[in-house]
Amino acid sequence: MTTEFKVIGTKPIRPDVIDKVMGRAIFAPDIMISGLLHGKILRSPYAHARILSIDTSAAEALPGVYAVITSKDLPQTPADNAELKYSRDNFLAGEKVLYEGHPIAAVAADSIHTAEDAIKLIRINYEILTPIMDMREAMKENSPKLHENIRLKSLGQDNGRPGNISLHVQHILGDPEKGFAEADEIVDREFTTTMVHQGYLEAQSSTVLWNPDGNLTVWTTTQGAFSVQSEISRILDISLSKIRVIPTEVGGAFGSKLRIYIEPVVVLLSKFANRPVKITMTQSEVLKATGPTPGTIMRVKMGAKRNGKITSATAELYFEAGAFPGSTAGGSPRLIFTEYDIPNGQVDAFEVLVNKTHVGAYRAPGDVQVTYSMEQVVDELAQKVNMDPIDFRLINVAHEGSISISGTIHKKIGAQQVLEAVKNHPHYKSPLKEANMGRGVAFGYWPNNGRDSSCIINVNSDGSVTLVTGSVDLSGTRLTIAMQAAEVLGISVDQVKSSVGDTSSIGYTGSSGGSRTTFATGLAAIQAAKDVINQMSIRAASLLNVPVSEITFERGFFTTSTSSSAKLSFSELAGKLNQTGGPITGKGNVSPSSWGAGFACHIADVEVDPETGKVSILRYTAIQDVGKAVHPTLVEGQMQGAVVQGIGWALWEGLFYDTQGRMLNSNRLDYKIATFVDIPHIETELIEVPSPFHPFGVRGVAEPAFVPPTATIANAVADALGKRIYSLPMTPEKILRTMDVID
Amino acid sequence: MRDLTGGQLSVELEAQTLGQLIDVLDDRYPGVRDRLCNKGQLRKDIVAIVDDKEAELGLMQPISESTEVRFLPFMGGG
């Protein structure tokens, strides 16, 4: 493994920031094309209703309207393909609407105002049905069903009965009951969390140009151009080769832009209008009808001996899916308890349908919720056996070779190093004495991800290179990928022009998510850079008149093993390419099958105002095994940003509905996210335990940082109050009720 | 899959590829193939770990005499 780096570990300026700061960067709503029409979607005002009829004639007759579409304009769905039907129904409702904001029809017109007028002219007759807004209600046998054809798939088997539970997954390790019998202390608690939105500020926006030859171009804000391409293909039965997706700059995503919400609708509008069409969602539409993270009910039980060793752990986890099956319920059992080496355990996870928007991914999906519950039980257990919370965690921490309850076997990880760093951190050692103040810690794990990435590098005659990947840049990855290529090529990162390609200009690349991009697309860039070096070595051999086997490339120079004076710099050779065989393009296509997991532990000091219930964050420290930090400042930014989002989730955030399923806070004033006035300076400490699956030791960093904050703050608030709150968000009202200030 | 294997957590089998291994498993424990595969491929929500690495060749992934195979739920990301 390379240990001396010239580029990796430095802190160059992101190439995209000047355009973003100056307002020049092109985001999806900025796309303007001659003849552009504006689209608007008609959405359901009801959370649960049957559509009896739709009359679009008045809208179609309105001057300036070019196209009106409903679900009848979608392709016919085979009766046996329920998954496809759910997907199509979420773009344009068929027989029923299943949440407030569910799309029913769409219009393209010559102005947004005409489009808004037109959708008001669409007449719909509804049969209003009882909405199911609560998971406990949804799970009752006699509860109204969202879908008549959904039966519980419990442990992979269809139980034959219609219901609102669509999935049950179970993992067992050892003998959980025997483990509890061996425990001296047991803590058994139930927790709830609400649906939370990702909080990105840029609404979904897409522009589509449908050509008469059947080819179409899509400009959109997304985490993955190729996933948009494949989803349009799947939903509308269009060949992948006819769909070109151009990703624009992204104004925040955090998982929400892995899924699409409007693109197939815009494609159909453009097709029927025979003009380019753009739809930009409003903030209210974003909150009501994109994919937040699920609300949960979680029961967690853990037992430990007096020496601190955990003997058994069980969890029953219920995740809201929203209106359609598909949630983090399947994967979350792999995340809970995985931080620890526990010999016995069982995890059961259920997915429950309710009349809310279909959930999506949010940074470390499902992990935040399960860790919020587990880490509070861990804290209570540490108190019961009279141990320091970090010492308790160190006794049980997972190591290389530890097997989790779900079967994950840890590879080389930095979990113990992170906890030891917390124990030795000045923040953890500092006193905290005043009344109404509390300190909390929490530990978190995220597996990170690998999968498919592509990169090409073209060598320019002046020794600079252009690098293109398929990875949408959410967090500065154009730079972190360029830095890895520069390290291999032996050139300055300034010499690498790094850009994001579209689906017609670069090979398949998975979406930017799962904390995979700097790791996996970095590997593709390294492979492409090595390909460049190999091709240039042949040219160097030709120019230096030696066999290629005698050419060595080191620190930017091609040298021979036989002559110390015969050498060519990278830029010298780049200038001679057209005399030695023409241009050189290096390519990298990777699908890494192993990657390094990330662990993080956070410390928070809080103060609770006993009169108002307000929680102030006094001090916050985030410590994380980041592998080799390619760009330490960007890593710190990921850690700090994750904490800010976690503070919001812990204290204020949630999508709240009335009993009829109408969202009560579908605007940015009432949906409060953390701002600079709410947060302290967030200290960071980077622990660098190199991943064995990357030549530079890179691990994903964005999601491990998001796992601990809610549990950390919950533990700190419990320390301050001397009582625990078992639900998120911990609003002033809940704080005052816990303090017995209000009823 | 424990309901299909009668509670058994691990078994030893002979196969040369992951696809063959699932076929052998299905012969012994009917229903396993449907649980793991869809339309001739591993299901999207299942990950096969072959000797600590994700099976990047899918059902074509080679299996040798001492290979350990585990099936886990797929984890995506945000």
Chai-1 contact restraints between the chains, C-beta under 6 A:
chainA,res_idxA,chainB,res_idxB,connection_type,confidence,min_distance_angstrom,max_distance_angstrom,comment,restraint_id
A,L155,B,D3,contact,1.0,0.0,6.0,A-B,restraint_1
A,G156,B,R35,contact,1.0,0.0,6.0,A-B,restraint_2
A,F254,B,G78,contact,1.0,0.0,6.0,A-B,restraint_3
A,G255,B,G78,contact,1.0,0.0,6.0,A-B,restraint_4
A,G330,B,D45,contact,1.0,0.0,6.0,A-B,restraint_5
A,G330,B,P73,contact,1.0,0.0,6.0,A-B,restraint_6
A,G331,B,P73,contact,1.0,0.0,6.0,A-B,restraint_7
A,G331,B,M75,contact,1.0,0.0,6.0,A-B,restraint_8
A,R334,B,P73,contact,1.0,0.0,6.0,A-B,restraint_9
A,R334,B,M75,contact,1.0,0.0,6.0,A-B,restraint_10
A,A361,B,G78,contact,1.0,0.0,6.0,A-B,restraint_11
A,Y362,B,G78,contact,1.0,0.0,6.0,A-B,restraint_12
A,R363,B,G78,contact,1.0,0.0,6.0,A-B,restraint_13
A,P365,B,G78,contact,1.0,0.0,6.0,A-B,restraint_14
A,G407,B,R70,contact,1.0,0.0,6.0,A-B,restraint_15
A,G407,B,L72,contact,1.0,0.0,6.0,A-B,restraint_16
A,P447,B,M75,contact,1.0,0.0,6.0,A-B,restraint_17
A,N449,B,G77,contact,1.0,0.0,6.0,A-B,restraint_18
A,G513,B,G77,contact,1.0,0.0,6.0,A-B,restraint_19
A,G513,B,G78,contact,1.0,0.0,6.0,A-B,restraint_20
A,G514,B,G76,contact,1.0,0.0,6.0,A-B,restraint_21
A,G514,B,G77,contact,1.0,0.0,6.0,A-B,restraint_22
A,S591,B,E56,contact,1.0,0.0,6.0,A-B,restraint_23
A,S593,B,K53,contact,1.0,0.0,6.0,A-B,restraint_24
A,S593,B,E54,contact,1.0,0.0,6.0,A-B,restraint_25
A,S593,B,E56,contact,1.0,0.0,6.0,A-B,restraint_26
A,S594,B,K53,contact,1.0,0.0,6.0,A-B,restraint_27
